[in-house]
Amino acid sequence: MSKNDFSEEVQTKQYVYIAQSLQYASFGKIDLTDNYNSRIKALNKQENIYRYVFICEVRDMALVDYDTRAKFWDYKVDNDEVDVFFLNEYLFEMYVEFIRSHPLFVNEVFIMKNPFIEQKVKEATPSSEGETSQQMSLF
């Protein structure tokens, strides 16, 4: 029997990620994917916009995702989406530490430093007519 009799199975990399909602920073998705670039594009075609705050490679994304959801089920946002969880600095550290310590964890691909630091919003400056410059730019 030659080695060509068997097709070599191509192994796809598997990832678990945490993506933070930009509209609701205290919500995030914990989910799985085999292509994180196309996944974030798909997520952002929806009503809410997300950014990755953590991505890691794992050996079995379904099992790591299942274990993570089971461990943190009490922090799930009560809605129809099973992968939306409450997210803050403390919970983020707990989620990441759990995933990193999972026996199927391979390596960290990305982690955002300080995803919970509030960015200062530039305030509107009043114009001479008493309207703000932001209000005037709307017309």
N, C-alpha and C positions, 0 to 999 in steps of 0.2 A: 504494500500500500504506500503510495507516494504521499509526500507532505501536501501536495496540491489537491488531494481528495477532500480535504476539509477546508471550508472557507474560514479565514481568520476573522474572528469577531472583533469589530472595532469598539473599543471602550470609550464611551462618552463620559466626560467629566461631569460630576454632579455637585450641586451647590445648595446651600441653605443660606438665606439672606434675611436681613432685617431692613425694611425700607420705612422711612419716616414720612408721614404726610406733611406736606408744606402748608396746607390750609389748617390742619389740626395737629400741631406738633406733639400733642400728647397721645396720638394714635400712631400705630405702626403695623406693618404687615410682617409676619414671620412666615416664610414660605420657602418653597423649593423651586429649582429650575436647572436645566442643563445648558442654558445660555442666558447669562445675566444681562448681556447687552440688549438682546431682543425682548427680554422680560420687562425691563424698565420702560422700554418704548411702548409695550403693550399696556402696562399699568398706566402710563401717562396719556393714553388715548381715552381714558375714562374721565369722569367728572373731577376726581381728586388727582393731585400731582404729588408724586413721591420722589424721594432721593434715597439712595442707599446709605446706610450708616454702618453696615456690616455685611460682609460676604465671606463665606469660607467654603472650601472644597471638602467634601465628605465622600466616604465609600458607598453609602446607601442613603440617598437623600430622603427617600420615603420614610425610612425608619428613624432617622435623626429628626425629621420634621414631626413625625408622630410622637416621638418621645418628648420633644420640646413642647408641643401643644398639650400633651397630657400633664406634664410637669407644671405648666403655667396656665392651665385652664381657668383658674380663678381670676386671672388678669385679662381674660378675653372680653372685648367690647361686646355688649349684648346687641347683636344685629345678625343679619342673615349670613354675613361673611365669616367663615370659621377661622380665617387667618388674620383678623384684625385684633390687636392687643393694645392695652394701655401701655404707654411708653413715657418714661421719664428717666432721669440720669441713673437712679437706683435700679429700676427695673431693667434698663438697658444693660447695665453691668451684670445683673443676675442672668439675663438671657445669654449674653456673650460667654460668661464663665461656664454656664451649663453646656453650651454647644462646644466650646473649646475642650471641655473635660470629657465629652462623649467619646466612647471607644472607637467610633467610626469617623471621628474628626481627622482630616488629612493635613490641611494647612489654611492659614488665614490669607485671603486674597486682598481684602480691604477692610479697614476700620476707620471711621471718621473720628477724629479727635474733637472732643467738646461739641457734640451735635446739639446740645441744649443751651448753649450760650445765646442769649437773646441778642439779636442784631438791632442796633438803634435805627429807628426810622426817622428820616429827615423830616422835620416839621415844616408845614407850609408857612410861608412868610406873608404877612398882610400886605396888600397893595394899597395904593393911595386912595382907592375908592372904598376901602374897607372889606373887600373880598380877598380871599387868599389867592395866591398865584396859582395854586392847584385848582381852585374852583374856576378861575378865569380860563385855564387851559382846557377845560371841559367843553367850552362853547366855541 
